[in-house]
Amino acid sequence: MPEKRCIRRRVTVAYANPATSRPLRLEGDSYVDDAGGSFPVVAGIPRFCPAENYATNFGKQWNLFDTTQIDGEGVDSAVSSVRLFAETGWTPEALKGLTVLEVGSGAGRFSRVLVEQTEATLYSVDYSSAVEANWRNNGVIANGRLHLAQASIYELPYAPGSFDKVLCLGVLQHTPDFAKSVAALVKMAKPGGEIVVDFYPIRGWWTKLHAKYLLRPITKRMSHDRLMRLIERNVGWMEKLVEGLRRIGLGRLARFVPLVDPSTLPSELTAEQRREWLVLDTFDMFSPAHDHPQRVMTVARMFEHAGAKVTFAGFVNNGVNEAAVVRGVRPA
């Protein structure tokens, strides 16, 4: 007899009122419910939060650098693909037919990987207008498997327990309440569903003895345009200074130079791409309203407190550096 094949049907997840979990329906240019809830659709994307919020800087950076980190566009190698699958431990085949929630998608570097390399149905949100960059990058090629919304991690527009996989990379440290953010992610996973996050780690007392944390009280209050101009004018000499310090054996002093560590950039970049990444990542360091690094075991305890069973807590080589990662499963 021929071998039976397991066919996974594509499952869709309906939008729900973030405050009440009531199902929403599309009427005209808004999603509405019977209790008077109404959320506009702007530029083809449902909006469940105010346009201006603490993540406005990310909207600016990802609409400006919309393709910088996209594999095959802003970088010739599979940097985002390697990072995604290394940190999650997932494979494309294992995601076939599953629903994946991506929280904090930026310009869609990981969205691109998921819609191109897997057959998952992807639900992706960002708190900023970066959703518009994601849609430009991935809306057409996703062939109906990408559902984008602008929403807060604390008010996600889905019913609890809706997703097979929940993913949050490069985001949690930039939210106001780290533990509350973890709980919001765990809540979205189905019983038996998996949650994966990465974050900036605290490695010791010296973690915050760094130019980023010393200068952020000033830079996070600067206008984003002014900060961007300041970085663009100075990135060249700062990179040379970092390289010079390392050549003479004083590399540890590079942490006091207000520039992203050049060693964390992909090695395959051209000179033009490298400058672009340096400007982008340095702006990403100094512009966010929030930057809250955590110890790995502290985040693991947050998972447990939120009701998830931790399956991994530690550091993962993601192809560029060692990333702090916690994975967990919501008990069935």
Backbone hydrogen bonds, N-H to C=O, Kabsch-Sander energy under -0.5 kcal/mol:
donor,donor_aa,acceptor,acceptor_aa,energy
7,I,5,R,-0.7
8,R,6,C,-0.6
9,R,7,I,-0.6
16,A,157,P,-1.9
17,N,22,R,-3.2
21,S,17,N,-3.3
24,L,15,Y,-2.5
25,R,32,V,-2.6
27,E,25,R,-0.6
27,E,30,S,-3.0
30,S,27,E,-1.3
31,Y,39,F,-3.2
32,V,25,R,-2.8
32,V,30,S,-0.5
33,D,37,G,-1.6
36,G,33,D,-1.3
39,F,31,Y,-2.5
41,V,29,D,-2.9
42,V,40,P,-0.6
42,V,45,I,-2.4
45,I,42,V,-1.7
47,R,40,P,-2.8
48,F,46,P,-0.5
48,F,150,Q,-3.6
53,N,51,A,-0.5
56,T,53,N,-1.7
58,F,55,A,-1.0
59,G,55,A,-1.3
60,K,56,T,-1.9
61,Q,57,N,-2.5
62,W,58,F,-2.4
63,N,59,G,-1.5
64,L,60,K,-1.6
65,F,61,Q,-3.0
68,T,65,F,-0.6
70,I,67,T,-1.3
71,D,69,Q,-0.5
72,G,75,V,-2.8
72,G,77,S,-0.5
73,E,70,I,-2.3
74,G,67,T,-0.9
74,G,70,I,-1.5
75,V,70,I,-1.2
79,V,77,S,-0.9
82,V,78,A,-2.7
83,R,79,V,-2.1
84,L,80,S,-2.7
85,F,81,S,-2.3
86,A,82,V,-2.1
87,E,83,R,-2.6
88,T,84,L,-2.1
89,G,85,F,-1.7
95,L,91,T,-0.8
95,L,92,P,-0.9
96,K,93,E,-1.3
97,G,119,E,-1.6
98,L,95,L,-2.3
100,V,98,L,-0.5
100,V,121,T,-2.6
101,L,165,K,-2.7
102,E,100,V,-0.6
102,E,123,Y,-3.1
103,V,101,L,-0.6
103,V,167,L,-2.8
104,G,102,E,-0.6
104,G,125,V,-2.7
105,S,125,V,-1.4
108,G,105,S,-2.3
109,R,105,S,-0.5
112,R,108,G,-2.5
113,V,109,R,-1.0
114,L,110,F,-2.3
115,V,111,S,-2.6
116,E,112,R,-2.0
117,Q,113,V,-2.9
118,T,114,L,-1.0
119,E,92,P,-0.6
121,T,98,L,-2.8
122,L,120,A,-0.6
122,L,145,R,-3.1
123,Y,100,V,-3.2
124,S,122,L,-0.5
124,S,147,H,-2.5
125,V,102,E,-2.5
126,D,149,A,-1.3
131,V,128,S,-1.2
132,E,129,S,-2.0
133,A,129,S,-0.5
134,N,130,A,-2.3
135,W,131,V,-2.3
136,R,132,E,-1.9
137,N,133,A,-2.3
138,N,134,N,-2.7
139,G,135,W,-2.2
142,A,138,N,-1.6
143,N,140,V,-1.3
144,G,139,G,-0.5
145,R,142,A,-1.4
147,H,122,L,-2.6
147,H,145,R,-0.5
148,L,146,L,-0.6
149,A,124,S,-1.9
150,Q,46,P,-2.6
151,A,126,D,-1.4
151,A,149,A,-0.7
155,E,152,S,-1.1
158,Y,156,L,-1.4
161,G,187,K,-2.0
162,S,159,A,-0.5
162,S,188,M,-1.0
163,F,188,M,-2.1
164,D,99,T,-1.2
165,K,99,T,-1.8
166,V,194,E,-2.5
167,L,101,L,-3.4
168,C,196,V,-2.0
174,H,171,V,-2.8
175,T,172,L,-1.8
181,S,177,D,-2.1
182,V,178,F,-2.2
183,A,179,A,-2.3
184,A,180,K,-1.9
185,L,181,S,-1.8
186,V,182,V,-2.5
187,K,183,A,-2.1
188,M,184,A,-0.7
188,M,185,L,-1.0
189,A,185,L,-0.7
189,A,186,V,-1.1
190,K,163,F,-3.3
192,G,330,R,-3.9
193,G,190,K,-3.0
194,E,164,D,-2.1
195,I,328,G,-2.9
196,V,166,V,-2.5
197,V,326,V,-2.3
198,D,168,C,-1.5
199,F,324,A,-1.3
202,I,294,Q,-1.9
203,R,201,P,-0.7
207,T,204,G,-1.8
209,L,206,W,-1.4
210,H,208,K,-1.7
211,A,255,R,-3.0
214,L,210,H,-2.1
215,L,211,A,-2.3
216,R,212,K,-1.8
218,I,215,L,-1.9
219,T,215,L,-2.3
220,K,216,R,-2.3
221,R,218,I,-1.4
222,M,219,T,-1.1
227,L,223,S,-2.5
228,M,224,H,-2.4
229,R,225,D,-2.3
230,L,226,R,-2.3
231,I,227,L,-2.2
232,E,228,M,-2.6
233,R,229,R,-2.1
234,N,230,L,-1.1
234,N,231,I,-0.6
235,V,231,I,-1.8
238,M,234,N,-1.8
239,E,235,V,-2.0
240,K,236,G,-1.7
241,L,237,W,-2.2
242,V,238,M,-2.3
243,E,239,E,-2.4
244,G,240,K,-2.4
245,L,241,L,-2.6
246,R,242,V,-1.9
247,R,243,E,-1.9
248,I,244,G,-1.6
249,G,246,R,-1.1
250,L,245,L,-3.2
253,L,250,L,-1.9
254,A,251,G,-1.7
255,R,252,R,-1.1
256,F,253,L,-2.0
257,V,254,A,-1.8
259,L,257,V,-2.9
264,T,261,D,-2.1
265,L,262,P,-1.5
269,L,266,P,-1.0
274,R,270,T,-2.9
275,R,271,A,-2.0
276,E,272,E,-1.9
277,W,273,Q,-2.7
278,L,274,R,-2.4
279,V,275,R,-2.4
280,L,276,E,-2.6
281,D,277,W,-3.1
282,T,278,L,-1.9
283,F,279,V,-2.4
284,D,280,L,-2.3
285,M,281,D,-1.1
286,F,282,T,-1.8
287,S,283,F,-2.1
289,A,54,Y,-0.7
292,H,173,Q,-2.2
294,Q,200,Y,-2.3
299,V,295,R,-1.8
300,A,296,V,-2.1
301,R,297,M,-2.0
302,M,298,T,-1.6
303,F,299,V,-2.1
304,E,300,A,-2.0
305,H,301,R,-2.7
306,A,302,M,-1.8
307,G,304,E,-1.4
308,A,303,F,-2.6
309,K,329,V,-3.3
310,V,308,A,-0.6
311,T,327,R,-2.3
312,F,327,R,-1.6
314,G,325,V,-2.3
316,V,323,A,-2.5
318,N,316,V,-0.8
318,N,321,N,-2.4
323,A,316,V,-3.2
323,A,321,N,-0.7
324,A,199,F,-0.7
325,V,314,G,-3.0
325,V,323,A,-0.5
326,V,197,V,-2.1
327,R,312,F,-2.7
328,G,195,I,-2.5
329,V,309,K,-2.5
330,R,193,G,-2.6
